[in-house]
């Protein structure tokens, strides 16, 4: 018979084993609960981030539709500053901004639509985008300008300083010269000696200001500068100061591949060529002149036809009066084409673009800028001949316009919680008689958040966008983020 001490030891051993087993079960269950909680939390964050991305996408689509409607309703004219909602505009529970790339202040982002006709079209013909015009743009050289023209021109013979397929096929990663029109501005990077630095300058995140996502003009990274401080989202930010200098936006700020406009007057009627039959031209002139004066003009046109190259020549050679020219100039053209490519809008082109046009001096450029600052701007060639001598007005008359049908929008959209944002660049062509058309679309989200980081901080904290940061003004500094998802709150 087992002794009592032995029975006690066996009982204690069984109870100890049960305790260990119980603790093991508790630990396993606790681990499962923690793993489930962790998984549930991760799923919740993932769902919230996915919802934020959907909301940001919806805000982006809403903003794009708003821009398309605005371009159509303002066909022929660029909407004036303040006419559109372009700063922290609420849509679908989120907000959107439209960045305009011509701010004179290197520390503040400007907002609005950008007129593509205010730039030189790299697909233009004649003097519109010839090597001479292109070479006068900032940081350009005659050789690079020649290479750009060679890229879009058919044939295998390179111009002086240019490049054709023989050059490109000698590169480590060989390819052929296109021999056709540029489809995008980014295609310039395939052209000989066109580098990202030349094309984009120091404005690497394309927001029009010098900030922590860019580099100094001398190549020093902003993040390496002693003036950089820790921003509200942990990235380097710069305090705006005069030490920032100016922003080099590169060649992309002055060229386009998209500007086009219908060859119609302000009422939508097809223009009439000054080289058309006498009957057609007479009918066009009668819309703004008396029959006696039209007869006199037609006689001079017949007698001096060899001296007429364009509408400005037509005005001077036929002896039209300024008031008559003002009335009929918009009805006249030199081209029978349905659409005209690459005309430069004298009302919106920056000084650098105007200075690249044939024969124009700094004084001529200033005269154009002063004239367009009037209450009505420049409305047609009649305004041009008033401020420029015949030779210069004639030299640019076939490559300029006073209208715009193609605008670009750099749209930034964010959801209401600040979890996710989207950014895109879209080029829209619009006219009243046709639905607006997106000619080009590019996702720019990978460039990071381009506005004041305080906007995201406020949204993540559940605070409404304030009047200072809500307008996107602030410092105009980016956060350096590289994804459209800004993380969980």
C-alpha distance (Angstrom), angle and dihedral (degrees) to the residues before:
residue distance angle dihedral
X1 . . .
X2 3.85 . .
X3 3.70 114.1 .
X4 3.84 120.4 -118.0
X5 3.83 95.2 -113.5
X6 3.80 89.6 57.1
X7 3.81 91.2 51.2
X8 3.83 91.1 51.2
X9 3.79 91.5 50.8
X10 3.81 91.9 50.7
X11 3.83 91.0 49.2
X12 3.78 92.6 50.1
X13 3.83 89.8 48.1
X14 3.81 92.1 52.9
X15 3.82 91.8 47.2
X16 3.84 90.4 49.4
X17 3.79 91.5 50.5
X18 3.81 90.5 49.5
X19 3.83 90.3 50.5
X20 3.78 92.2 50.4
X21 3.79 90.6 47.5
X22 3.81 90.6 48.6
X23 3.81 92.0 49.3
X24 3.79 89.7 49.1
X25 3.79 91.3 51.5
X26 3.82 90.7 47.6
X27 3.79 91.2 49.9
X28 3.81 91.9 49.3
X29 3.79 92.1 47.0
X30 3.79 91.4 46.2
X31 3.79 90.5 50.4
X32 3.77 90.8 49.5
X33 3.79 90.9 49.7
X34 3.83 91.4 48.9
X35 3.79 92.0 47.2
X36 3.80 90.2 47.8
X37 3.80 90.9 48.4
X38 3.79 90.8 47.5
X39 3.79 91.0 48.1
X40 3.81 91.3 46.5
X41 3.82 90.7 49.1
X42 3.79 91.2 49.0
X43 3.80 90.4 48.3
X44 3.79 90.3 49.2
X45 3.80 91.8 51.3
X46 3.79 91.0 45.1
X47 3.79 91.0 50.2
X48 3.79 91.6 47.4
X49 3.80 91.9 48.9
X50 3.79 91.6 46.7
X51 3.80 90.3 50.4
X52 3.82 89.3 48.4
X53 3.80 90.6 52.1
X54 3.79 90.9 50.0
X55 3.80 90.4 49.8
X56 3.81 91.5 48.5
X57 3.81 89.8 49.2
X58 3.80 90.4 49.7
X59 3.81 91.0 49.3
X60 3.80 89.4 50.2
X61 3.80 92.5 51.1
X62 3.79 90.9 47.1
X63 3.79 91.1 51.2
X64 3.80 91.6 49.3
X65 3.81 91.9 51.6
X66 3.81 89.3 48.6
X67 3.81 90.6 53.3
X68 3.80 92.3 47.4
X69 3.79 91.2 52.8
X70 3.81 91.3 47.2
X71 3.81 93.2 50.4
X72 3.78 91.4 50.0
X73 3.80 94.9 48.6
X74 3.81 91.0 47.0
X75 3.82 95.8 42.8
X76 3.77 109.7 162.2
X77 3.79 94.0 19.1
X78 3.79 133.6 70.1
X79 3.83 110.6 -123.9
X80 3.78 109.2 -106.7
X81 3.80 120.8 -114.4
X82 3.79 107.7 -84.7
X83 3.81 94.0 23.8
X84 3.81 93.9 98.5
X85 3.79 135.9 45.4
X86 3.79 101.3 -109.2
X87 3.83 105.2 144.4
X88 3.81 122.5 69.2
X89 3.78 90.1 -27.6
X90 3.84 108.5 -178.8
X91 3.79 116.9 -125.8
X92 3.81 131.0 159.8
X93 3.80 94.1 -14.6
X94 3.81 91.8 -50.9
X95 3.80 137.3 76.6
X96 3.77 138.1 -119.6
X97 3.80 137.4 -160.4
X98 3.81 130.0 -166.0
X99 3.80 112.6 -146.0
X100 3.80 118.6 -146.5
X101 3.79 115.6 -154.9
X102 3.79 103.2 -143.8
X103 3.79 105.6 75.3
X104 3.81 113.8 149.6
X105 3.82 89.7 -156.6
X106 3.84 111.7 79.4
X107 3.82 91.2 -156.7
X108 3.82 101.9 49.6
X109 3.78 130.3 62.5
X110 3.80 116.4 -130.1
X111 3.80 122.3 -145.8
X112 3.80 136.0 -144.5
X113 3.79 142.9 68.5
X114 3.80 120.5 -50.0
X115 3.79 119.2 -134.0
X116 3.80 109.1 -130.6
X117 3.81 88.8 -161.6
X118 3.79 87.9 65.3
X119 3.82 88.0 73.4
X120 3.80 137.3 67.3
X121 3.80 110.6 -96.1
X122 3.81 108.6 -132.8
X123 3.82 88.1 -151.8
X124 3.80 93.0 55.0
X125 3.77 122.5 122.9
X126 3.78 133.8 -135.4
X127 3.78 114.9 0.9
X128 3.81 90.5 -17.1
X129 3.80 94.9 85.0
X130 3.77 105.3 -6.9
X131 3.78 121.8 142.7
X132 3.81 90.9 -94.3
X133 3.81 93.6 56.0
X134 3.81 94.1 43.0
X135 3.80 93.0 48.5
X136 3.81 90.9 58.7
X137 3.81 92.9 60.4
X138 3.84 117.6 102.4
X139 3.83 115.7 -72.7
X140 3.81 92.3 -0.3
X141 3.80 125.6 131.2
X142 3.81 130.5 -157.3
X143 3.82 89.8 -112.2
X144 3.82 94.3 54.2
X145 3.81 90.7 44.8
X146 3.81 89.8 52.0
X147 3.81 90.9 48.9
X148 3.83 90.5 52.6
X149 3.80 91.7 52.2
X150 3.82 91.0 45.5
X151 3.82 91.2 52.1
X152 3.81 92.8 59.6
X153 3.82 96.2 37.1
X154 3.81 122.0 90.0
X155 3.79 119.7 -122.5
X156 3.78 136.1 56.5
X157 3.80 101.2 -102.9
X158 3.80 113.4 103.5
X159 3.79 120.9 -143.5
X160 3.78 121.2 -126.0
X161 3.82 107.2 -61.7
X162 3.82 91.7 -0.5
X163 3.80 132.5 110.0
X164 3.78 138.3 -126.9
X165 3.80 134.7 -180.0
X166 3.82 93.5 -66.0
X167 3.82 89.0 67.0
X168 3.81 96.8 43.4
X169 3.80 93.0 47.2
X170 3.80 89.6 56.0
X171 3.81 91.0 62.2
X172 3.84 121.2 100.2
X173 3.82 88.8 -111.2
X174 3.77 98.4 38.9
X175 3.79 127.7 -158.6
X176 3.79 138.2 153.8
X177 3.80 130.5 -100.1
X178 3.79 108.1 -99.8
X179 3.80 100.0 -129.2
X180 3.80 90.1 -158.8
X181 3.80 140.5 77.2
X182 3.80 123.4 -56.6
X183 3.79 111.6 -104.6
X184 3.82 95.3 -164.3
X185 3.78 137.9 10.0
X186 3.82 88.6 -118.2
X187 3.80 87.9 65.0
X188 3.81 86.5 75.4
X189 3.81 86.9 78.7
X190 3.80 87.5 74.4
X191 3.80 91.3 59.6
X192 3.79 121.3 96.7
X193 3.82 113.7 -85.6
X194 3.82 94.6 -1.0
X195 3.80 103.8 130.2
X196 3.82 131.1 -179.4
X197 3.81 87.3 -108.1
X198 3.81 91.4 55.6
X199 3.79 93.3 44.3
X200 3.82 100.0 43.0
X201 3.81 105.0 17.0
X202 3.80 114.7 -163.7
X203 3.80 94.7 -34.2
X204 3.80 93.5 92.7
X205 3.82 95.8 162.0
X206 3.83 91.7 46.1
X207 3.80 97.9 -129.7
X208 3.79 97.2 125.2
X209 3.82 97.1 -113.5
X210 3.78 136.0 86.1
X211 3.79 106.9 -111.1
X212 3.79 144.0 142.9
X213 3.80 93.2 -69.3
X214 3.78 91.0 59.6
X215 3.77 136.2 61.5
X216 3.76 131.7 -117.8
X217 3.77 116.0 -98.8
X218 3.81 89.7 -107.9
X219 3.82 91.0 58.4
X220 3.83 97.5 -103.3
X221 3.78 110.8 139.0
X222 3.79 111.9 -119.0
X223 3.78 90.9 -134.4
X224 3.80 89.7 61.0
X225 3.78 94.1 53.2
X226 3.78 120.1 104.7
X227 3.80 88.5 -132.2
X228 3.80 90.9 66.8
X229 3.77 116.9 103.6
X230 3.76 134.9 -175.9
X231 3.78 110.9 -82.1
X232 3.80 126.7 -144.8
X233 3.80 91.9 -93.6
X234 3.77 95.6 45.3
X235 3.80 96.5 -97.6
X236 3.77 125.9 114.4
X237 3.79 114.6 -89.0
X238 3.76 131.6 -179.3
X239 3.74 125.6 -133.7
X240 3.81 106.2 -127.6
X241 3.77 111.0 -106.7
X242 3.76 142.0 144.9
X243 3.80 89.2 -95.9
X244 3.79 90.0 76.3
X245 3.79 91.7 75.5
X246 3.79 121.2 -169.8
X247 3.77 128.5 -32.6
X248 3.79 119.6 -112.9
X249 3.80 102.4 -147.9
X250 3.78 92.7 -179.0
X251 3.77 129.9 -139.5
X252 3.82 92.0 -48.9
X253 3.81 89.7 74.2
X254 3.80 91.3 63.0
X255 3.81 105.8 36.9
X256 3.78 137.0 61.3
X257 3.79 139.4 178.6
X258 3.78 96.7 -155.2
X259 3.82 113.8 58.2
X260 3.80 113.9 122.2
X261 3.77 136.2 141.8
X262 3.82 137.4 -170.0
X263 3.80 115.2 -100.8
X264 3.81 92.9 -119.0
X265 3.77 135.5 113.8
X266 3.80 126.2 -112.7
X267 3.83 91.2 -81.7
X268 3.79 93.7 52.3
X269 3.83 97.4 -104.9
X270 3.79 119.6 137.7
X271 3.78 110.8 -102.0
X272 3.80 120.3 -118.9
X273 3.79 121.8 -126.2
X274 3.79 117.7 -121.4
X275 3.82 84.7 -133.9
X276 3.81 92.9 56.2
X277 3.80 123.9 113.0
X278 3.83 115.7 -67.0
X279 3.79 91.1 -110.5
X280 3.83 94.5 54.1
X281 3.79 93.4 44.6
X282 3.80 92.6 46.3
X283 3.79 90.8 53.6
X284 3.80 91.2 51.1
X285 3.80 92.9 49.4
X286 3.81 92.8 49.0
X287 3.82 88.1 65.4
X288 3.81 88.7 76.3
X289 3.81 108.5 11.5
X290 3.77 138.8 60.5
X291 3.79 118.9 -102.4
X292 3.83 91.9 -113.3
X293 3.78 92.3 53.9
X294 3.80 92.1 45.0
X295 3.81 89.5 53.9
X296 3.81 91.2 52.0
X297 3.80 91.9 48.4
X298 3.81 92.4 49.3
X299 3.82 91.5 52.1
X300 3.80 91.9 52.7
X301 3.77 90.7 45.4
X302 3.80 90.4 55.8
X303 3.80 93.3 46.2
X304 3.83 96.0 48.1
X305 3.80 104.5 29.5
X306 3.82 91.8 130.7
X307 3.82 89.9 63.3
X308 3.80 95.3 54.4
X309 3.81 117.3 92.1
X310 3.79 101.3 150.1
X311 3.80 144.5 -1.9
X312 3.80 93.6 -78.7
X313 3.81 90.9 53.8
X314 3.81 88.4 47.7
X315 3.80 89.5 55.8
X316 3.79 95.5 50.6
X317 3.81 98.2 38.1
X318 3.82 96.1 49.1
X319 3.80 94.0 46.1
X320 3.78 96.2 -122.8
X321 3.78 116.7 176.5
X322 3.82 118.3 -115.9
X323 3.80 92.3 -114.4
X324 3.79 90.5 50.5
X325 3.77 92.3 49.4
X326 3.80 89.9 48.9
X327 3.79 88.9 55.3
X328 3.81 99.7 47.2
X329 3.84 107.6 24.0
X330 3.82 92.8 93.6
X331 3.81 89.8 56.4
X332 3.81 93.4 56.6
X333 3.79 132.9 80.5
X334 3.79 141.7 156.8
X335 3.80 95.7 -136.1
X336 3.79 131.3 72.8
X337 3.81 91.3 -162.5
X338 3.80 117.3 124.8
X339 3.79 91.4 -131.9
X340 3.78 131.9 22.0
X341 3.79 121.6 -139.5
X342 3.77 129.6 -144.0
X343 3.79 104.0 0.5
X344 3.82 113.3 163.3
X345 3.80 116.5 -127.7
X346 3.80 107.0 -133.1
X347 3.81 90.0 -160.7
X348 3.81 95.5 60.8
X349 3.81 108.7 21.0
X350 3.82 113.6 114.9
X351 3.78 120.2 -120.3
X352 3.80 92.1 -99.5
X353 3.81 92.1 57.5
X354 3.80 93.4 46.0
X355 3.80 89.9 50.3
X356 3.81 90.3 56.7
X357 3.82 93.8 59.8
X358 3.83 117.0 104.4
X359 3.82 118.4 -79.1
X360 3.80 96.0 -8.2
X361 3.80 118.0 138.6
X362 3.80 128.2 -161.3
X363 3.80 88.3 -96.1
X364 3.81 91.6 53.3
X365 3.80 90.8 49.3
X366 3.78 90.9 51.5
X367 3.81 90.5 49.6
X368 3.82 90.4 54.6
X369 3.80 92.3 47.4
X370 3.81 91.4 49.2
X371 3.81 91.8 48.3
X372 3.80 94.2 50.9
X373 3.81 91.7 51.7
X374 3.81 89.2 69.8
X375 3.78 121.3 106.8
X376 3.82 93.7 -92.8
X377 3.79 99.5 28.6
X378 3.79 117.6 -144.1
X379 3.80 110.0 -35.7
X380 3.80 103.0 -178.2
X381 3.79 150.8 -32.6
X382 3.80 90.2 -58.9
X383 3.80 87.8 69.5
X384 3.80 90.9 47.2
X385 3.82 95.4 54.8
X386 3.79 89.5 50.9
X387 3.79 93.5 61.0
X388 3.81 103.4 31.1
X389 3.80 131.4 51.6
X390 3.79 117.1 -108.8
X391 3.82 96.0 -101.3
X392 3.80 93.7 55.6
X393 3.80 96.5 38.8
X394 3.81 89.2 50.4
X395 3.82 92.4 48.8
X396 3.81 93.3 58.9
X397 3.81 102.7 27.3
X398 3.81 94.7 97.9
X399 3.82 94.9 49.0
X400 3.81 101.8 45.4
X401 3.77 135.0 76.9
X402 3.79 138.3 180.0
X403 3.79 96.7 -145.1
X404 3.77 138.5 67.6
X405 3.77 130.6 -150.0
X406 3.80 98.3 163.0
X407 3.80 122.9 66.9
X408 3.78 132.7 169.3
X409 3.79 125.4 -143.0
X410 3.80 124.8 -159.8
X411 3.81 98.3 -159.7
X412 3.80 125.3 -166.5
X413 3.82 116.2 -171.5
X414 3.81 128.6 -178.9
X415 3.80 133.1 -178.6
X416 3.80 120.7 -116.2
X417 3.82 94.1 -100.6
X418 3.80 96.9 50.4
X419 3.81 90.9 -123.0
X420 3.80 96.5 121.1
X421 3.77 139.7 17.8
X422 3.78 137.2 -175.3
X423 3.77 130.2 -156.6
X424 3.79 129.3 -170.4
X425 3.77 141.8 164.5
X426 3.80 116.1 -137.5
X427 3.80 130.3 179.4
X428 3.81 113.7 -153.2
X429 3.79 128.6 -166.7
X430 3.77 113.7 -160.2
X431 3.78 139.8 171.9
X432 3.78 131.2 165.8
X433 3.81 96.4 -111.5
X434 3.82 96.2 52.0
X435 3.82 135.9 43.4
X436 3.82 111.8 -97.4
X437 3.79 114.0 -97.4
X438 3.81 129.6 -148.4
X439 3.80 104.3 -132.2
X440 3.80 96.2 179.8
X441 3.80 136.6 12.5
X442 3.79 128.7 -176.8
X443 3.81 130.6 174.2
X444 3.82 109.4 -130.1
X445 3.82 97.8 175.6
X446 3.81 91.7 112.1
X447 3.82 89.4 65.9
X448 3.80 89.2 71.2
X449 3.79 134.6 -124.0
X450 3.84 105.4 -33.6
X451 3.82 101.1 -167.6
X452 3.79 137.4 66.8
X453 3.85 108.2 -48.7
X454 3.80 88.9 -142.2
X455 3.81 87.2 75.6
X456 3.80 91.3 65.0
X457 3.81 91.7 41.7
X458 3.80 91.3 54.9
X459 3.79 93.9 46.2
X460 3.81 92.9 49.0
X461 3.78 90.3 50.4
X462 3.80 90.7 52.2
X463 3.80 92.9 -111.2
X464 3.80 120.2 138.2
X465 3.79 116.8 -114.7
X466 3.80 107.6 -88.2
X467 3.78 123.9 -132.5
X468 3.79 91.3 -105.1
X469 3.79 101.8 45.7
X470 3.79 95.0 24.4
X471 3.78 90.4 70.0
X472 3.75 88.4 55.2
X473 3.78 91.8 -119.3
X474 3.79 106.7 114.4
X475 3.78 109.1 107.2
X476 3.75 94.2 -34.9
X477 3.79 88.4 -130.3
X478 3.79 125.8 149.9
X479 3.79 128.4 -136.4
X480 3.76 98.7 -133.3
X481 3.81 92.2 -121.6
X482 3.77 114.5 155.2
X483 3.78 102.4 -162.1
X484 3.77 136.1 63.3
X485 3.79 87.8 -124.8
X486 3.79 111.3 79.6
X487 3.79 94.7 -169.4
X488 3.76 136.0 -106.7
X489 3.73 121.4 -45.9
